[in-house]
Amino acid sequence: MTINERYEYAKSRYAEIGVDTDKAIEMLSGKALSMHCWQGDDVKGFEGAVSLDGGIQTTGNYPGAARNPEELMADIDKALSLIPGKHRINLHASYAIFEDGEKVDRDALQPKHFKKWVDFAKERGLGIDFNPTCFSHPMAKGATLSSPDESVRAFWIRHCIACLRISEYFARELGTPCLMNIWIPDGMKDIPADRLGPRARFKDSLDQILASGYDRSLVDVSLESKVFGIGLESYTVGSSEFTVNYAAKNDILSLMDNGHYHPTEVVSDKLSSMLLFGEKVALHVTRGVRWDSDHVVLYDDETKEIAKEIVRNGALDRVLVGLDYFDASINRIAAWVIGMRNFQKALLYALLTPNEALASLQNNDEGTRLMMMQEELKFFPFADVWAKFCADNGVDPTEKWFDEIDKYEEEVLWKRV
């Protein structure tokens, strides 16, 4: 049977339970995910860094990591060619591109240092999201926006304000709002003597950054929490309680990374609460294994539950989704494609779920029938709808897309060794 023939059967099967597969495909086609640039080069950036700090590390030495802007952009192109739909790219400030021997520190970055990224995005119809890079820098030793050293704190305040100007530049040039996400690695390895002081300084730093002003029609500012990091096991300044309260009070977005919580906490359970009290919510989708280990996103239970919460709450336009993982032990481009396609699969599965009917069963206390339907849905012809979605976007729906990775690895990546 052809893809279209299989799809027609799937369409009729889903119609039996009140699901419109054409509409599901249309809605998925309109949902852009933000693809993180740092998977392609192990979070090194273009400043000459040879190691990471701030509780961040990559593991593995698979050959072919991008070494410069040209290689990274070529790898992004290859990945996007294998991912259905139109998406966004997510940059860190450490990916500034300097020309003619110029180099400035992070607190003096300007829009011109990202012009090549804007040109790249314009040619491909992509949006850009952005992140201040408050790690892997001499001024990030110990603390950044919460530092007791006022000169250090002032440096990072200037850096974040510079990033606001760059974010506005992205939005103006590309005609789509930019999400600028702030995360800091500040904390302590052992039990602190003062928890309030660092958080008060962090609050003051954020107040100064926001007071610099920015165009809210162009830029969404978000604040990201974390439960702990390597070397910060006992205390994290930017805890969930701090970031959620600060974001709510100052009318900015909370960003939840599903690797940044205790292993028994799940973002899928948090989303409905966040959506009740905020116009928009931002996500970094990853896969934590025992801790915030940034494994490649799989089509697993929590990924599916996050997608279900987005869809069943009518929040496709309110939840800004970015991917955030970095694996240097496997082909980096394949890692991008696997993770991005898996979250799209999770969204499609959610869009093919008769959410209102299932909610009605819950409200009518028909728990047995609800469980039965949730289980039966797992064996509906979901894969045939996915195949149709991919085919409509000119992308192979099967594992054969990996042949392109093998070819690119042989012809391009191995030559970088």
C-alpha positions, -999 to 999 in steps of 0.1 A, spaced: 0 0 0 11 36 -7 15 62 20 -18 78 8 -37 45 8 -25 38 44 -34 73 54 -69 70 40 -74 40 62 -60 58 92 -82 88 85 -113 67 86 -102 48 117 -96 80 137 -128 95 124 -147 67 142 -136 83 175 -142 118 163 -106 128 154 -99 148 122 -65 137 110 -63 164 83 -68 190 110 -41 174 132 -16 175 104 -25 211 97 -20 221 133 13 202 136 25 219 104 20 253 121 40 245 152 76 256 150 102 241 175 133 259 184 164 238 175 194 245 198 226 253 180 248 239 208 241 202 200 263 206 169 296 216 185 293 204 221 284 238 235 318 253 227 307 284 208 331 305 188 351 321 215 379 295 215 366 276 246 382 242 251 362 232 282 329 240 299 321 252 334 290 262 353 278 227 359 278 219 322 296 191 305 294 170 274 305 134 272 318 115 242 342 121 214 323 112 183 341 126 153 329 156 132 319 183 157 315 217 140 346 238 144 334 272 130 303 290 119 303 277 84 304 241 96 278 246 122 254 262 97 260 234 72 252 209 99 220 227 109 210 228 73 214 190 70 194 184 102 166 207 92 164 190 58 154 157 76 129 173 100 94 180 87 80 215 90 94 250 94 113 257 126 135 281 146 170 281 158 181 288 193 215 306 198 237 313 228 256 346 230 288 326 228 280 319 191 287 355 181 306 357 148 335 382 147 350 394 114 382 412 104 401 403 136 375 420 159 367 404 192 348 419 221 338 406 255 303 394 262 293 426 279 300 445 246 283 423 221 262 441 195 237 430 168 263 432 141 281 403 157 250 381 148 244 395 113 255 362 97 230 343 118 203 367 107 213 363 70 213 325 75 178 326 91 163 350 65 174 328 36 156 298 52 126 315 67 136 307 103 130 326 135 158 330 161 156 326 199 185 337 221 203 331 255 228 351 274 258 328 281 265 331 318 290 302 319 324 291 305 339 325 310 366 339 334 340 362 349 317 332 357 340 317 383 319 314 415 288 334 406 274 357 379 242 378 384 243 369 422 279 376 428 290 395 459 316 411 437 299 442 423 322 444 393 314 408 383 277 413 388 278 446 367 296 427 339 268 401 336 241 428 339 257 445 309 259 412 291 221 405 296 212 441 285 233 436 254 215 404 247 181 422 250 193 446 222 204 416 201 171 399 207 152 429 195 174 430 164 165 394 156 128 400 159 129 432 138 149 416 110 131 383 109 95 395 116 89 371 144 93 376 182 124 363 199 124 344 232 154 355 253 160 331 282 181 339 312 197 310 332 226 313 356 247 285 371 251 302 405 250 282 436 271 263 462 287 229 464 281 227 502 257 240 527 254 278 525 256 303 554 234 327 535 206 317 511 188 351 510 218 373 501 226 357 467 189 356 457 185 392 467 215 402 445 201 380 417 167 398 420 184 432 419 204 422 388 172 411 370 155 443 381 183 463 365 182 443 333 145 447 328 147 484 338 169 489 308 137 486 287 129 465 257 101 462 232 77 435 246 61 431 212 94 419 199 110 400 228 97 375 253 120 374 283 120 341 302 137 330 334 148 293 338 152 274 371 173 245 381 173 222 411 211 216 412 242 213 391 277 197 392 295 216 419 262 232 430 247 202 447 236 220 480 222 253 468 210 268 436 203 306 435 178 304 407 155 278 422 120 270 409 104 290 437 126 321 429 121 320 391 84 313 391 77 341 417 100 366 399 85 359 365 49 362 378 56 395 396 75 411 367 53 398 339 79 377 321 78 341 312 88 311 333 109 286 314 108 250 325 135 225 315 123 190 322 158 180 334 159 208 360 138 192 387 139 164 412 136 131 394 101 125 409 88 159 395 75 160 360 69 191 338 38 175 323 21 179 357 33 215 361 21 228 327 -16 231 335 -9 251 366 15 274 348 -10 280 320 -37 290 344 -16 319 356 5 330 327 -3 340 291 26 320 278 51 294 291 85 284 277 99 249 277 133 233 271 126 197 263 154 173 271 157 139 287 173 136 321 187 102 332 190 103 370 199 140 368 200 169 343 221 148 319 207 163 286 202 130 268 186 131 233 148 133 235 130 101 229 94 93 221 89 82 257 62 86 283 71 120 297 77 135 263 43 123 252 27 136 284 42 171 279 28 172 244 -6 160 256 -7 188 281 1 214 255 -25 201 231 -54 192 254 -52 226 270 -53 244 236 -19 259 242 0 252 210 4 290 206 10 297 243 38 272 249 71 281 233 90 249 228 128 246 224 149 215 225 180 214 249 203 184 249 239 177 238 254 143 231 289 140 219 289 102 219 268 98 188 265 115 154 255 151 164 233 157 134 214 125 139 209 135 176 192 167 164 170 149 140 160 121 164 151 145 192 132 170 170 112 143 152 104 126 184 88 157 199 69 163 167 57 127 170 46 133 205 26 164 194 10 145 166 0 117 190 -16 143 213 -34 159 183 -48 125 174 -62 120 208 -100 125 214 -92 148 244 -127 161 250 -142 126 250 -115 113 274 -121 143 297 -158 136 297 -151 100 308 -130 114 336 -157 139 347 -184 112 346 -162 89 368 -160 63 341 -124 54 350 -125 19 336 -136 30 301 -111 58 303 -82 35 310 -94 11 282 -95 39 257 -61 53 267 -46 19 261 -65 12 228 -53 45 214 -17 33 216 -25 8 188 -44 32 164 -26 37 130 -7 67 143 24 59 122 4 62 90 -6 98 98 30 105 107 41 92 73 16 114 56 28 145 75 64 137 66 56 130 29 36 163 27 68 181 39 91 162 15 108 142 43 112 105 45 90 91 73 109 59 78 143 50 91 157 56 56 164 92 65 194 79 83 210 70 49 215 108 44 233 110 78 256 81 68 264 98 35 270 132 51 292 116 78 314 100 51 316 129 28 318 158 53 322 149 90 351 125 86 371 151 67 370 173 99 391 147 118 
